[in-house]
Structures are given as C-alpha cells and as structure tokens.
Amino acid sequence: MRFAETVIDARDGTNLFVRSYSPDESCDRWMVILHGTSEYGGRYDHVARVAVEQGWNVIAPDLRGHGHSGGAPVHTDRFERYLTDLDAIWTHFKLNPDRTVLVGHSFGGLVSIRFAQTRPTRLQALVLSSPLLGLLVKIGSLKLALGRLASILRPETRFRSTVPPEHTCHDPEVLSRRMADPLMHRSITAAWFFQMKRALHDAWKDAARLEIPILALQAGDDLIVDPAAVEPWIQTTATRDPVFRMITGAYHEVFNEPDWRDTLDETLTWLDELVPCVTAEG
C-alpha cells in the first residue's frame, strides 16, 4: 500500500489537507470518505486500509475548518464552499465519475448528499453513515434566537458543542483517543450552524434529484442525529432499489463501533457489485 498526504488549494485559496491510499494492485476505482462535524479524515484510517486491501484507492480529506485543513474551526459563511472544495479534490485526483463512490458520515453525509444532488454526474454511488438528515440534539429557543442573531451580526460567534462524547460509540478505547485528540473541535460557529440548517432543508427539498444507488447505514440507538429521518428521506429520492439498514444497538459512529468490520464488509460487498474490480490488465 502507498500512502500520501497532499495539500490542495480550494477555490478561495483555503488549504485542504488530503490523505490518499493506493493499493499495490489497483482496481482502478476510487472511494472518497467524508468525516463528520468536529472530527477529521484521519479517524477513518482503519476504514481506508481495509478498503485498500480490496483494491480501492481511497481519499480521506479534512473538510475546511477541520483537522489539518485551513479555515476557522467548524465555520463557513456558505455551505457551498464544502462542495467546491470537493470539486477541487475531484479535479486534482482526476476522478473518473464511473469509478468513484462517496462515503459520508453524519455531517459528511449531508455534504455528500448535497454534492450528489448538485453534481449528479460526478460519482457512481453514495454510502451514508448515520447521515445528518434530522437532529436529536436539543437547542433551547433562547439559544437558537441568539445564535440566529449572531449569525447575522457576528457570524464567527462560537457555541460549545452539547454532544456528549460517550454518545458517539460504545468502544472505550475509541472514546479515550477522541477525548485526548487535539485535532477534535469542541465548538461550532453561529454561521456554520445556520448554513448547515439551510443545507439540511435543501437535502430534503431536492431529494428527488438523486438517482444514483444509495446505501444508508443508520445507527439504531443514535442520540445525535434522528434515526427515524433516513428511511423516509430515501423513499422520496428517485434512486432505484436503495438499501437501508438500521444497525440495532449501535451508537452514532457505526464505523467505530466494536462490530465496525462487519458493517464495513457489508458496505464493500455492496460497492463491489456497483463498481467491480477492473485491473490495468483487464
């Protein structure tokens, strides 16, 4: 396996930090993994390495404002910037739409959905891991009103995350590493929150624009995003034979749960049928 770290310039000049993994014998197929809010692509190293063993080239970027990428932490003035950042990654790696899939977790799932809805010819399939299609985290009406005002007057006003880390997964080792990780952020900006809310609205409004194959893996005991939102959303898309699986007993991060390998194996089997291995010789 070959591993590289690259810095790509976004359209507005923001540095995007990208990890890429290549197998020794490539199947000429590409997987782009998008992480969730406040985390970064390196947390999916274990997923990438298993996928590489099965012939996938894997790209795991840090979204702007996350990990090693530039930009104010967990902040954006326009959600569209996440999508044009992906455009830059697609161009840099010269990704073939017929051989490229997008795997998005939580907020990364929302970014993935909007990318697929607005750029339907750029990928072959979409995998969603506990996608952000509805929030369970409660926000008081006063805090919400203050946040909306701040998003207009002082967009970079920060609000501390109210998500308990122990709600993300059951694995104590993963939780321990998460708490000690200096790259994990603990707050978001007012502008980011309301840009996310607008994108969430658009993801539902434009659901019928999605025609590519979709596999949705939803944590059954999710306490962060609404597990009841995913299946109704899928039913409003135009994709044929979408696959939805509720993972009973799982917390939010299904690829960090103790049985993550079973979930990943199921994912890779599904993707193999859509984007089969094609070697340089074949």
SULPEMO-V96444 format. One record per residue. N is the residue number from 1. RES is the residue in three letters. SS is DSSP state (~ for helix, > for strand, _ for the rest). PSI is psi in degrees with one decimal (none if undefined). OMEGA is omega in whole degrees, -180 to 180 (NA if undefined). Layout:
n=N res=RES ss=SS psi=PSI omega=OMEGA
n=N res=RES ss=SS psi=PSI omega=OMEGA
This chain:
n=1 res=MET ss=_ psi=141.3 omega=176
n=2 res=ARG ss=> psi=138.1 omega=-178
n=3 res=PHE ss=> psi=138.2 omega=180
n=4 res=ALA ss=> psi=152.4 omega=174
n=5 res=GLU ss=> psi=129.3 omega=-174
n=6 res=THR ss=> psi=146.7 omega=173
n=7 res=VAL ss=> psi=123.3 omega=-178
n=8 res=ILE ss=> psi=141.8 omega=176
n=9 res=ASP ss=> psi=125.0 omega=173
n=10 res=ALA ss=_ psi=172.2 omega=-177
n=11 res=ARG ss=_ psi=-34.9 omega=-179
n=12 res=ASP ss=_ psi=9.8 omega=177
n=13 res=GLY ss=_ psi=-5.1 omega=177
n=14 res=THR ss=_ psi=135.9 omega=177
n=15 res=ASN ss=> psi=128.5 omega=177
n=16 res=LEU ss=> psi=119.7 omega=-179
n=17 res=PHE ss=> psi=126.8 omega=-173
n=18 res=VAL ss=> psi=131.3 omega=172
n=19 res=ARG ss=> psi=139.3 omega=176
n=20 res=SER ss=> psi=139.0 omega=-178
n=21 res=TYR ss=> psi=133.2 omega=180
n=22 res=SER ss=> psi=133.2 omega=178
n=23 res=PRO ss=_ psi=158.9 omega=177
n=24 res=ASP ss=_ psi=-35.9 omega=176
n=25 res=GLU ss=_ psi=99.1 omega=-173
n=26 res=SER ss=_ psi=145.7 omega=173
n=27 res=CYS ss=_ psi=11.8 omega=-179
n=28 res=ASP ss=_ psi=50.4 omega=174
n=29 res=ARG ss=_ psi=150.8 omega=-170
n=30 res=TRP ss=> psi=139.1 omega=176
n=31 res=MET ss=> psi=125.4 omega=176
n=32 res=VAL ss=> psi=123.8 omega=-178
n=33 res=ILE ss=> psi=125.7 omega=178
n=34 res=LEU ss=> psi=123.4 omega=-177
n=35 res=HIS ss=_ psi=176.9 omega=-180
n=36 res=GLY ss=_ psi=-174.7 omega=-179
n=37 res=THR ss=_ psi=136.4 omega=172
n=38 res=SER ss=_ psi=-7.3 omega=179
n=39 res=GLU ss=_ psi=-153.8 omega=-177
n=40 res=TYR ss=_ psi=168.2 omega=-172
n=41 res=GLY ss=~ psi=-28.6 omega=-178
n=42 res=GLY ss=~ psi=-17.9 omega=178
n=43 res=ARG ss=~ psi=-6.8 omega=179
n=44 res=TYR ss=~ psi=21.7 omega=179
n=45 res=ASP ss=~ psi=-40.2 omega=-179
n=46 res=HIS ss=~ psi=-35.9 omega=177
n=47 res=VAL ss=~ psi=-45.0 omega=-179
n=48 res=ALA ss=~ psi=-43.7 omega=-176
n=49 res=ARG ss=~ psi=-36.4 omega=176
n=50 res=VAL ss=~ psi=-41.6 omega=179
n=51 res=ALA ss=~ psi=-38.8 omega=179
n=52 res=VAL ss=~ psi=-38.4 omega=178
n=53 res=GLU ss=~ psi=-23.8 omega=-179
n=54 res=GLN ss=_ psi=19.2 omega=170
n=55 res=GLY ss=_ psi=11.5 omega=179
n=56 res=TRP ss=_ psi=138.5 omega=163
n=57 res=ASN ss=> psi=130.7 omega=-174
n=58 res=VAL ss=> psi=136.7 omega=176
n=59 res=ILE ss=> psi=125.6 omega=-179
n=60 res=ALA ss=> psi=88.1 omega=-178
n=61 res=PRO ss=> psi=162.2 omega=165
n=62 res=ASP ss=_ psi=121.1 omega=176
n=63 res=LEU ss=_ psi=153.5 omega=179
n=64 res=ARG ss=_ psi=141.0 omega=-178
n=65 res=GLY ss=_ psi=11.6 omega=-180
n=66 res=HIS ss=_ psi=151.5 omega=175
n=67 res=GLY ss=_ psi=-128.7 omega=-178
n=68 res=HIS ss=_ psi=-2.4 omega=-179
n=69 res=SER ss=_ psi=158.7 omega=179
n=70 res=GLY ss=_ psi=176.3 omega=-179
n=71 res=GLY ss=_ psi=154.0 omega=178
n=72 res=ALA ss=_ psi=140.4 omega=-177
n=73 res=PRO ss=_ psi=126.6 omega=177
n=74 res=VAL ss=_ psi=57.7 omega=180
n=75 res=HIS ss=_ psi=142.8 omega=168
n=76 res=THR ss=_ psi=145.5 omega=176
n=77 res=ASP ss=_ psi=-17.9 omega=178
n=78 res=ARG ss=_ psi=126.6 omega=179
n=79 res=PHE ss=_ psi=-32.4 omega=-178
n=80 res=GLU ss=~ psi=-25.3 omega=-179
n=81 res=ARG ss=~ psi=-35.1 omega=178
n=82 res=TYR ss=~ psi=-35.4 omega=-178
n=83 res=LEU ss=~ psi=-40.4 omega=177
n=84 res=THR ss=~ psi=-26.9 omega=173
n=85 res=ASP ss=~ psi=-41.1 omega=177
n=86 res=LEU ss=~ psi=-36.1 omega=175
n=87 res=ASP ss=~ psi=-42.7 omega=-180
n=88 res=ALA ss=~ psi=-38.7 omega=179
n=89 res=ILE ss=~ psi=-43.2 omega=178
n=90 res=TRP ss=~ psi=-42.6 omega=-179
n=91 res=THR ss=~ psi=-43.4 omega=-178
n=92 res=HIS ss=~ psi=-43.9 omega=-177
n=93 res=PHE ss=~ psi=0.3 omega=178
n=94 res=LYS ss=_ psi=51.8 omega=-175
n=95 res=LEU ss=_ psi=131.6 omega=178
n=96 res=ASN ss=_ psi=117.0 omega=-177
n=97 res=PRO ss=~ psi=-33.1 omega=-179
n=98 res=ASP ss=~ psi=-12.7 omega=-175
n=99 res=ARG ss=~ psi=19.9 omega=-175
n=100 res=THR ss=> psi=134.8 omega=177
n=101 res=VAL ss=> psi=156.9 omega=-178
n=102 res=LEU ss=> psi=127.4 omega=179
n=103 res=VAL ss=> psi=116.3 omega=-176
n=104 res=GLY ss=> psi=132.7 omega=179
n=105 res=HIS ss=> psi=129.8 omega=172
n=106 res=SER ss=_ psi=-115.9 omega=177
n=107 res=PHE ss=~ psi=-35.5 omega=174
n=108 res=GLY ss=~ psi=-28.8 omega=174
n=109 res=GLY ss=~ psi=-39.5 omega=177
n=110 res=LEU ss=~ psi=-42.8 omega=176
n=111 res=VAL ss=~ psi=-42.7 omega=-180
n=112 res=SER ss=~ psi=-42.3 omega=179
n=113 res=ILE ss=~ psi=-46.7 omega=-179
n=114 res=ARG ss=~ psi=-34.5 omega=177
n=115 res=PHE ss=~ psi=-45.7 omega=-179
n=116 res=ALA ss=~ psi=-33.8 omega=180
n=117 res=GLN ss=~ psi=-34.0 omega=-176
n=118 res=THR ss=~ psi=-15.3 omega=180
n=119 res=ARG ss=_ psi=61.3 omega=-171
n=120 res=PRO ss=_ psi=-17.8 omega=-177
n=121 res=THR ss=_ psi=6.5 omega=-174
n=122 res=ARG ss=_ psi=-3.7 omega=180
n=123 res=LEU ss=_ psi=163.7 omega=-174
n=124 res=GLN ss=_ psi=-29.8 omega=-177
n=125 res=ALA ss=> psi=161.8 omega=-176
n=126 res=LEU ss=> psi=127.3 omega=174
n=127 res=VAL ss=> psi=127.8 omega=-178
n=128 res=LEU ss=> psi=127.3 omega=179
n=129 res=SER ss=> psi=110.8 omega=-177
n=130 res=SER ss=_ psi=58.5 omega=-174
n=131 res=PRO ss=_ psi=150.1 omega=179
n=132 res=LEU ss=_ psi=88.8 omega=177
n=133 res=LEU ss=_ psi=3.2 omega=178
n=134 res=GLY ss=_ psi=141.3 omega=-177
n=135 res=LEU ss=> psi=140.1 omega=171
n=136 res=LEU ss=_ psi=-22.8 omega=-179
n=137 res=VAL ss=_ psi=123.1 omega=-176
n=138 res=LYS ss=_ psi=135.2 omega=177
n=139 res=ILE ss=_ psi=123.1 omega=-178
n=140 res=GLY ss=_ psi=152.5 omega=-177
n=141 res=SER ss=~ psi=-36.4 omega=179
n=142 res=LEU ss=~ psi=-45.3 omega=179
n=143 res=LYS ss=~ psi=-38.1 omega=179
n=144 res=LEU ss=~ psi=-41.7 omega=179
n=145 res=ALA ss=~ psi=-42.6 omega=178
n=146 res=LEU ss=~ psi=-39.0 omega=178
n=147 res=GLY ss=~ psi=-40.0 omega=179
n=148 res=ARG ss=~ psi=-41.6 omega=178
n=149 res=LEU ss=~ psi=-43.2 omega=180
n=150 res=ALA ss=~ psi=-35.0 omega=-179
n=151 res=SER ss=~ psi=-22.8 omega=179
n=152 res=ILE ss=~ psi=-45.2 omega=-174
n=153 res=LEU ss=~ psi=-40.5 omega=-180
n=154 res=ARG ss=_ psi=78.5 omega=-171
n=155 res=PRO ss=_ psi=-27.8 omega=-178
n=156 res=GLU ss=_ psi=12.9 omega=173
n=157 res=THR ss=_ psi=132.9 omega=-173
n=158 res=ARG ss=> psi=144.1 omega=175
n=159 res=PHE ss=> psi=130.4 omega=-177
n=160 res=ARG ss=> psi=140.1 omega=179
n=161 res=SER ss=_ psi=138.8 omega=178
n=162 res=THR ss=_ psi=10.3 omega=-180
n=163 res=VAL ss=_ psi=116.4 omega=176
n=164 res=PRO ss=_ psi=129.1 omega=-180
n=165 res=PRO ss=~ psi=-33.1 omega=-178
n=166 res=GLU ss=~ psi=-6.9 omega=175
n=167 res=HIS ss=~ psi=-2.5 omega=-176
n=168 res=THR ss=_ psi=-38.4 omega=179
n=169 res=CYS ss=_ psi=171.5 omega=-178
n=170 res=HIS ss=_ psi=-10.3 omega=-174
n=171 res=ASP ss=_ psi=114.8 omega=-177
n=172 res=PRO ss=~ psi=-31.9 omega=179
n=173 res=GLU ss=~ psi=-41.9 omega=177
n=174 res=VAL ss=~ psi=-42.5 omega=179
n=175 res=LEU ss=~ psi=-40.4 omega=179
n=176 res=SER ss=~ psi=-43.5 omega=179
n=177 res=ARG ss=~ psi=-37.5 omega=-180
n=178 res=ARG ss=~ psi=-46.1 omega=-177
n=179 res=MET ss=~ psi=-29.7 omega=-178
n=180 res=ALA ss=~ psi=-3.3 omega=-172
n=181 res=ASP ss=_ psi=116.0 omega=-179
n=182 res=PRO ss=_ psi=-14.9 omega=180
n=183 res=LEU ss=_ psi=-7.8 omega=178
n=184 res=MET ss=_ psi=130.9 omega=-179
n=185 res=HIS ss=_ psi=153.1 omega=-177
n=186 res=ARG ss=_ psi=7.5 omega=-179
n=187 res=SER ss=> psi=162.4 omega=177
n=188 res=ILE ss=> psi=163.9 omega=176
n=189 res=THR ss=> psi=160.2 omega=178
n=190 res=ALA ss=~ psi=-42.1 omega=-180
n=191 res=ALA ss=~ psi=-43.2 omega=-180
n=192 res=TRP ss=~ psi=-45.5 omega=-176
n=193 res=PHE ss=~ psi=-46.1 omega=-176
n=194 res=PHE ss=~ psi=-25.8 omega=170
n=195 res=GLN ss=~ psi=-38.9 omega=175
n=196 res=MET ss=~ psi=-43.6 omega=-179
n=197 res=LYS ss=~ psi=-38.2 omega=179
n=198 res=ARG ss=~ psi=-41.9 omega=179
n=199 res=ALA ss=~ psi=-36.5 omega=177
n=200 res=LEU ss=~ psi=-43.5 omega=176
n=201 res=HIS ss=~ psi=-44.5 omega=-178
n=202 res=ASP ss=~ psi=-33.3 omega=179
n=203 res=ALA ss=~ psi=-36.5 omega=176
n=204 res=TRP ss=~ psi=-43.0 omega=-178
n=205 res=LYS ss=~ psi=-38.5 omega=-175
n=206 res=ASP ss=_ psi=18.1 omega=-177
n=207 res=ALA ss=~ psi=-38.9 omega=-177
n=208 res=ALA ss=~ psi=-11.3 omega=179
n=209 res=ARG ss=~ psi=-11.6 omega=-178
n=210 res=LEU ss=_ psi=120.2 omega=179
n=211 res=GLU ss=_ psi=-13.5 omega=-178
n=212 res=ILE ss=_ psi=159.4 omega=178
n=213 res=PRO ss=> psi=140.9 omega=-179
n=214 res=ILE ss=> psi=131.8 omega=169
n=215 res=LEU ss=> psi=120.4 omega=180
n=216 res=ALA ss=> psi=123.1 omega=179
n=217 res=LEU ss=> psi=109.7 omega=-175
n=218 res=GLN ss=> psi=129.2 omega=177
n=219 res=ALA ss=> psi=125.8 omega=-176
n=220 res=GLY ss=_ psi=-32.3 omega=180
n=221 res=ASP ss=_ psi=31.5 omega=-180
n=222 res=ASP ss=_ psi=132.0 omega=178
n=223 res=LEU ss=_ psi=7.3 omega=-176
n=224 res=ILE ss=_ psi=-56.0 omega=173
n=225 res=VAL ss=> psi=160.7 omega=-176
n=226 res=ASP ss=_ psi=110.6 omega=-179
n=227 res=PRO ss=_ psi=-17.5 omega=-180
n=228 res=ALA ss=_ psi=-4.4 omega=-176
n=229 res=ALA ss=~ psi=-26.5 omega=-168
n=230 res=VAL ss=~ psi=-49.9 omega=-177
n=231 res=GLU ss=~ psi=-44.8 omega=176
n=232 res=PRO ss=~ psi=-36.7 omega=178
n=233 res=TRP ss=~ psi=-45.8 omega=-180
n=234 res=ILE ss=~ psi=-38.4 omega=-177
n=235 res=GLN ss=~ psi=-17.2 omega=178
n=236 res=THR ss=_ psi=-4.1 omega=177
n=237 res=THR ss=_ psi=169.7 omega=180
n=238 res=ALA ss=_ psi=7.9 omega=-180
n=239 res=THR ss=_ psi=144.7 omega=179
n=240 res=ARG ss=_ psi=133.1 omega=177
n=241 res=ASP ss=_ psi=54.3 omega=175
n=242 res=PRO ss=_ psi=153.6 omega=180
n=243 res=VAL ss=> psi=124.2 omega=178
n=244 res=PHE ss=> psi=130.4 omega=176
n=245 res=ARG ss=> psi=124.4 omega=173
n=246 res=MET ss=> psi=119.9 omega=-178
n=247 res=ILE ss=> psi=99.6 omega=-174
n=248 res=THR ss=_ psi=131.6 omega=176
n=249 res=GLY ss=_ psi=-5.2 omega=-176
n=250 res=ALA ss=_ psi=146.6 omega=169
n=251 res=TYR ss=_ psi=-176.1 omega=-167
n=252 res=HIS ss=_ psi=-47.0 omega=-174
n=253 res=GLU ss=_ psi=86.2 omega=-174
n=254 res=VAL ss=~ psi=-24.4 omega=178
n=255 res=PHE ss=~ psi=7.7 omega=172
n=256 res=ASN ss=~ psi=5.6 omega=176
n=257 res=GLU ss=_ psi=160.6 omega=-179
n=258 res=PRO ss=_ psi=-31.2 omega=-180
n=259 res=ASP ss=_ psi=30.1 omega=-176
n=260 res=TRP ss=~ psi=-32.0 omega=-177
n=261 res=ARG ss=~ psi=-37.7 omega=177
n=262 res=ASP ss=~ psi=-42.1 omega=179
n=263 res=THR ss=~ psi=-41.5 omega=180
n=264 res=LEU ss=~ psi=-40.2 omega=178
n=265 res=ASP ss=~ psi=-40.8 omega=177
n=266 res=GLU ss=~ psi=-41.1 omega=179
n=267 res=THR ss=~ psi=-47.9 omega=-178
n=268 res=LEU ss=~ psi=-34.7 omega=176
n=269 res=THR ss=~ psi=-43.2 omega=178
n=270 res=TRP ss=~ psi=-42.8 omega=-179
n=271 res=LEU ss=~ psi=-33.7 omega=179
n=272 res=ASP ss=~ psi=-35.9 omega=-179
n=273 res=GLU ss=~ psi=-29.0 omega=-178
n=274 res=LEU ss=~ psi=-40.1 omega=-179
n=275 res=VAL ss=_ psi=78.9 omega=-177
n=276 res=PRO ss=_ psi=159.2 omega=180
n=277 res=CYS ss=_ psi=126.1 omega=175
n=278 res=VAL ss=_ psi=109.9 omega=-180
n=279 res=THR ss=_ psi=167.8 omega=-180
n=280 res=ALA ss=_ psi=-33.9 omega=-178
n=281 res=GLU ss=_ psi=-27.1 omega=-174
n=282 res=GLY ss=_ psi=none omega=NA
